[in-house]
């Protein structure tokens, strides 16, 4: 396997950290990016370069890409992994928080694509791997703004795939299901806080408890499950448009497609009342 120069965001923990280590172990030159460089220092022992990058800061992203291009002369793969989940009723989540959710999960991802594309076009080769979610193919109770962000990643990736193909650039998406990371705990905390003292507090508190219980259990897939899909997307000669992976990923998308909207809605509300 030819060594690739890879930039991966959100590499300070969870899926991003696991994927950075696996990509380096496969012989690739990996640049791991996140806001907290102190959390990534142990990655250096594995030959991984560490970059401070904030995907809500355009200059930070531009500086990071320029650093890699100066050092390597090319970027072969961008893995857009940075993201988080803010759950809460559409009415009660502040517009400031809604914008931040989209800034991190969508606009930061899009801007990094814009920054690496000129070099990839000049190379006549490249690959962009966007970490989406089954949340981009289904909607859960109180997940409105998070789902908006992931549906946007799906649409943006589909459009970019068509636009970039004539220049030898492939675009793939990873659609994880239930993965054992801190994502669900963070989402549960946001949901509880955003609903406090509102008309939605009772159901939101119950749904937050379900999320917390699920993500504290040992029945979810490990981050390495997603890493294996990322490796396939990076190293395949002809990558697929989508890689669905992890516990419940296929089941969730199938039933969201199969069930009438009223049935799905009732199922979600029922979950908060059990």
C-alpha positions as CSV (number, residue, x, y, z in Angstrom):
1,X,0.0,0.0,0.0
2,X,1.4,3.4,-1.1
3,X,1.9,5.8,1.8
4,X,-0.7,8.6,1.9
5,X,-0.5,12.0,3.5
6,X,-3.6,12.1,5.7
7,X,-5.3,14.9,7.7
8,X,-7.8,13.8,10.3
9,X,-9.8,16.2,12.5
10,X,-11.3,15.5,15.9
11,X,-8.3,13.3,16.7
12,X,-8.0,14.0,20.4
13,X,-10.3,11.2,21.5
14,X,-12.8,8.5,20.5
15,X,-13.1,7.6,16.8
16,X,-10.6,10.2,15.6
17,X,-7.8,9.0,17.9
18,X,-8.4,5.4,17.1
19,X,-8.5,6.0,13.4
20,X,-5.3,8.1,13.5
21,X,-3.4,5.3,15.2
22,X,-4.7,2.7,12.8
23,X,-3.9,4.8,9.7
24,X,-0.4,5.3,11.0
25,X,0.0,1.6,11.7
26,X,-0.9,1.0,8.1
27,X,2.1,3.0,7.0
28,X,0.5,6.3,6.3
29,X,1.8,9.8,7.3
30,X,-0.9,11.1,9.6
31,X,-1.5,14.7,10.7
32,X,-3.9,14.6,13.7
33,X,-5.8,17.8,14.3
34,X,-7.9,19.0,17.3
35,X,-8.2,22.0,19.6
36,X,-6.6,20.2,22.5
37,X,-3.1,19.3,21.4
38,X,-2.1,18.2,24.9
39,X,-4.5,15.3,24.6
40,X,-2.8,14.2,21.3
41,X,0.8,14.3,22.6
42,X,0.9,10.5,23.1
43,X,0.2,10.1,19.3
44,X,3.7,11.4,18.5
45,X,5.2,8.2,19.8
46,X,3.5,6.5,16.8
47,X,5.0,8.8,14.2
48,X,1.8,11.0,14.1
49,X,2.2,14.7,13.6
50,X,0.0,16.8,15.9
51,X,-1.8,20.0,14.7
52,X,-3.9,22.5,16.7
53,X,-7.0,23.1,14.7
54,X,-10.3,24.6,15.5
55,X,-12.9,23.9,12.9
56,X,-14.9,27.0,13.9
57,X,-11.8,29.2,13.1
58,X,-11.1,29.7,9.4
59,X,-7.6,30.9,9.9
60,X,-6.8,27.9,12.1
61,X,-7.9,25.5,9.4
62,X,-6.0,27.4,6.7
63,X,-2.8,27.4,8.7
64,X,-3.1,23.7,9.4
65,X,-3.6,22.8,5.7
66,X,-0.7,25.2,4.7
67,X,1.6,23.5,7.3
68,X,1.0,20.1,5.8
69,X,1.4,21.3,2.2
70,X,4.7,23.0,3.1
71,X,6.0,19.9,4.8
72,X,4.8,17.3,2.4
73,X,3.9,19.0,-0.8
74,X,0.6,17.2,-1.0
75,X,-2.5,16.1,0.9
76,X,-3.9,12.7,-0.3
77,X,-6.7,12.2,2.2
78,X,-8.9,14.4,4.4
79,X,-10.9,12.7,7.1
80,X,-13.5,15.1,8.5
81,X,-14.2,13.5,11.8
82,X,-14.7,16.6,14.2
83,X,-18.2,16.9,15.5
84,X,-20.5,16.7,18.4
85,X,-24.2,16.3,19.2
86,X,-26.4,19.0,20.8
87,X,-29.9,17.5,21.6
88,X,-32.9,19.6,22.7
89,X,-36.3,20.7,21.5
90,X,-36.2,22.9,18.5
91,X,-38.0,25.6,20.5
92,X,-35.7,25.6,23.4
93,X,-32.2,25.3,21.9
94,X,-30.9,28.8,21.5
95,X,-30.1,30.0,18.0
96,X,-26.5,30.5,19.2
97,X,-26.2,26.8,20.1
98,X,-28.0,25.8,16.8
99,X,-25.5,27.9,14.8
100,X,-22.5,26.4,16.7
101,X,-23.8,22.9,16.0
102,X,-23.9,23.7,12.3
103,X,-20.6,25.6,12.4
104,X,-18.7,22.5,13.8
105,X,-20.5,19.7,12.1
106,X,-21.2,21.3,8.6
107,X,-19.4,24.6,7.9
108,X,-16.1,23.5,9.4
109,X,-16.2,20.3,7.4
110,X,-17.1,22.2,4.2
111,X,-14.4,24.8,4.7
112,X,-11.7,22.1,5.1
113,X,-13.0,20.5,1.9
114,X,-12.6,23.9,0.2
115,X,-9.0,24.3,1.6
116,X,-7.7,20.9,0.4
117,X,-9.5,20.7,-3.0
118,X,-7.1,23.0,-4.9
119,X,-4.1,20.9,-4.0
120,X,-6.0,17.7,-4.8
121,X,-7.1,19.0,-8.1
122,X,-3.5,19.9,-9.0
123,X,-2.4,16.4,-8.0
124,X,-5.3,15.0,-10.0
125,X,-6.0,12.7,-7.1
126,X,-7.3,12.8,-3.6
127,X,-9.9,11.4,-1.2
128,X,-12.3,13.1,1.2
129,X,-13.9,10.9,3.9
130,X,-16.7,12.6,5.8
131,X,-17.9,11.1,9.1
132,X,-21.7,11.3,8.8
133,X,-24.1,9.2,10.9
134,X,-27.3,7.2,10.7
135,X,-28.5,10.5,12.2
136,X,-28.3,11.7,8.6
137,X,-30.7,9.0,7.5
138,X,-33.2,9.1,10.4
139,X,-34.5,11.4,13.1
140,X,-34.7,10.8,16.9
141,X,-36.8,12.6,19.5
142,X,-35.2,15.9,20.5
143,X,-32.3,15.5,18.0
144,X,-33.5,18.2,15.6
145,X,-30.4,20.4,15.2
146,X,-28.0,17.5,15.3
147,X,-30.0,15.7,12.6
148,X,-30.1,19.0,10.5
149,X,-26.3,18.9,10.7
150,X,-25.9,15.3,9.6
151,X,-28.5,15.4,6.9
152,X,-26.5,18.4,5.6
153,X,-23.3,16.4,5.6
154,X,-25.1,13.7,3.5
155,X,-26.3,16.2,1.0
156,X,-23.0,18.2,0.8
157,X,-21.0,14.9,0.4
158,X,-23.3,13.7,-2.4
159,X,-22.9,17.0,-4.2
160,X,-19.1,17.1,-3.7
161,X,-18.7,13.6,-4.9
162,X,-20.1,14.5,-8.3
163,X,-18.2,17.7,-8.6
164,X,-14.8,16.3,-7.6
165,X,-14.9,13.1,-9.6
166,X,-13.7,14.6,-12.9
167,X,-10.5,15.7,-11.1
168,X,-9.6,12.3,-9.8
169,X,-11.0,13.0,-6.3
170,X,-13.2,10.5,-4.5
171,X,-15.7,11.4,-1.7
172,X,-17.0,8.8,0.8
173,X,-19.2,8.9,3.9
174,X,-19.0,6.8,7.0
175,X,-22.4,6.3,8.7
176,X,-21.8,5.0,12.2
177,X,-24.6,3.6,14.4
178,X,-24.4,3.3,18.2
179,X,-20.7,3.6,19.0
180,X,-19.2,3.5,22.5
181,X,-17.8,7.0,22.9
182,X,-18.7,10.0,25.0
183,X,-20.9,11.4,22.3
184,X,-24.1,10.1,23.9
185,X,-23.3,11.3,27.3
186,X,-22.5,14.8,26.0
187,X,-25.8,14.8,24.0
188,X,-27.7,13.7,27.1
189,X,-26.2,16.5,29.2
190,X,-27.1,19.0,26.5
191,X,-30.7,17.7,26.3
192,X,-31.2,17.8,30.1
193,X,-29.8,21.4,30.3
194,X,-31.7,22.8,27.3
195,X,-35.0,21.4,28.6
196,X,-34.7,22.5,32.2
197,X,-37.7,24.5,33.2
198,X,-39.5,24.2,29.9
199,X,-42.6,22.5,28.7
200,X,-40.5,19.7,27.3
201,X,-38.7,18.9,30.6
202,X,-40.5,15.7,31.5
203,X,-40.0,13.9,28.2
204,X,-36.6,15.3,27.6
205,X,-35.3,14.2,31.0
206,X,-36.5,10.7,30.3
207,X,-35.0,10.6,26.9
208,X,-31.7,12.0,28.3
209,X,-31.7,9.1,30.8
210,X,-32.2,6.6,27.9
211,X,-29.3,8.1,26.0
212,X,-27.0,8.1,29.1
213,X,-27.9,4.5,30.0
214,X,-27.4,3.3,26.4
215,X,-23.9,5.0,26.1
216,X,-22.8,3.7,29.5
217,X,-23.7,0.1,28.6
218,X,-21.4,-2.5,27.0
219,X,-23.7,-3.3,24.2
220,X,-22.5,-0.7,21.7
221,X,-19.8,-1.1,19.0
222,X,-16.3,0.0,19.7
223,X,-14.7,3.0,17.9
224,X,-12.5,0.4,16.1
225,X,-15.6,-0.7,14.2
226,X,-15.7,2.8,12.6
227,X,-12.0,2.8,12.1
228,X,-12.2,-0.3,10.0
229,X,-14.7,1.5,7.7
230,X,-12.4,4.5,7.5
231,X,-9.5,2.3,6.5
232,X,-11.6,0.7,3.8
233,X,-12.7,4.2,2.5
234,X,-9.1,5.4,2.5
235,X,-7.4,2.4,1.0
236,X,-9.9,1.0,-1.4
237,X,-9.1,1.5,-5.1
238,X,-12.8,2.4,-5.7
239,X,-14.4,3.6,-2.4
240,X,-18.1,3.3,-1.9
241,X,-20.2,6.4,-1.5
242,X,-21.4,5.2,2.0
243,X,-20.1,2.8,4.6
244,X,-22.7,2.0,7.2
245,X,-21.2,0.5,10.3
246,X,-21.7,-0.2,14.0
247,X,-24.5,-1.5,16.2
248,X,-28.1,-0.9,15.0
249,X,-26.9,1.2,12.0
250,X,-28.7,-0.9,9.4
251,X,-31.7,-1.5,11.6
252,X,-32.3,2.2,12.4
253,X,-32.1,3.3,8.7
254,X,-34.3,0.3,7.6
255,X,-37.1,1.0,10.1
256,X,-37.0,4.7,9.5
257,X,-37.6,4.0,5.8
258,X,-40.1,1.3,6.4
259,X,-42.4,2.7,9.0
260,X,-45.0,5.4,8.2
261,X,-44.0,8.7,9.7
262,X,-46.7,8.6,12.3
263,X,-45.6,5.2,13.5
264,X,-41.9,6.3,13.8
265,X,-43.0,9.5,15.7
266,X,-45.1,7.4,18.1
267,X,-42.2,5.0,18.6
268,X,-39.9,7.8,19.6
269,X,-42.4,9.4,22.0
270,X,-43.1,6.0,23.5
271,X,-39.5,5.6,24.3
272,X,-39.5,8.7,26.5
273,X,-42.5,7.3,28.4
274,X,-41.3,3.8,29.2
